[in-house]
Every structure is written in C-alpha cells, then in structure tokens.
C-alpha cells in the first residue's frame, strides 16, 4: 500500500545478497536517506515512505544492512 511507512522498529521482509537471497523477516534498527538511489551514506531519519525506500540504507536486526530495494514488504 502506497501510504505504508518504514520506521525504526518496523518488521520487514527483505532479501540479502543484494536482493538475490532468500526472504527473511527482520526489524529495522537504523535508516539513512541518501540523495540518490543506492547512496550508501545519507542523513539519519526515523521513517521513510515505503515507495521512497530505494533512496535509503537500512541497518537490520540480523546484523546486516541493505539497500531499500532489497526490502520486499512491510510485515503487518
């Protein structure tokens, strides 16, 4: 849904290995929003609209980080 927001603490389904891994459910621990798609560094933010996730890098509860396009969905 377009109005969904990813916040710190949100559970998401993501794919590791730059999107080629098996889906895994994790919790978002930190978000940085960059100026362009796949910016590795950016400005810390508390939330981002789901449709703008590709501009972000997320630190996850499994000890990994991912680009926004590796996140498939928000787990409700």
C-alpha positions in Angstrom: 0.0 0.0 0.0 1.4 3.4 -1.0 0.7 5.0 2.4 2.9 2.5 4.3 5.8 3.9 6.2 9.0 2.1 7.3 10.0 3.3 10.7 12.7 2.3 13.2 11.3 -0.9 14.8 9.2 -1.9 11.7 9.4 -5.6 10.7 10.1 -6.0 7.0 10.7 -8.9 4.6 14.0 -8.4 2.8 16.4 -10.4 0.6 20.1 -10.4 1.5 22.9 -10.9 -1.0 21.9 -7.6 -2.7 18.4 -8.9 -3.4 19.3 -12.5 -4.6 19.0 -14.2 -1.2 16.1 -16.0 0.4 13.4 -13.7 2.0 13.9 -13.1 5.7 11.9 -11.2 8.3 13.9 -8.7 10.3 13.4 -5.5 12.2 14.7 -2.1 11.0 17.2 -0.6 13.6 18.5 2.4 11.7 17.7 4.3 8.5 19.8 6.7 6.4 18.3 8.6 3.5 20.6 9.5 0.6 20.4 11.9 -2.3 20.1 9.2 -4.9 19.2 5.6 -5.4 21.8 3.2 -3.8 23.5 6.0 -1.9 25.4 4.1 0.7 25.6 7.0 3.1 23.0 9.6 4.0 21.2 11.6 6.7 19.7 9.6 9.6 15.9 9.6 9.6 13.3 8.0 11.8 11.0 6.9 9.0 10.6 6.9 5.2 7.5 6.2 3.0 7.7 2.7 1.5 7.7 4.0 -2.0 10.9 6.1 -1.3 12.8 3.2 0.3 15.2 2.9 -2.7 16.9 6.1 -1.5 17.7 4.6 1.9 20.1 2.2 3.5 18.8 0.2 6.4 20.6 -1.4 9.4 18.8 -4.6 10.3 18.3 -6.7 13.5 20.3 -9.6 12.0 23.5 -7.5 12.0 23.3 -6.8 8.2 22.5 -3.7 6.2 20.6 -3.4 3.0 19.6 -1.1 0.2 15.9 -0.2 0.1 15.1 -2.1 -3.0 16.1 -5.3 -1.1 13.0 -4.8 1.1 10.0 -6.6 -0.4 7.3 -5.6 2.0 6.3 -4.5 5.5 5.2 -7.3 7.8 1.9 -6.3 9.5 
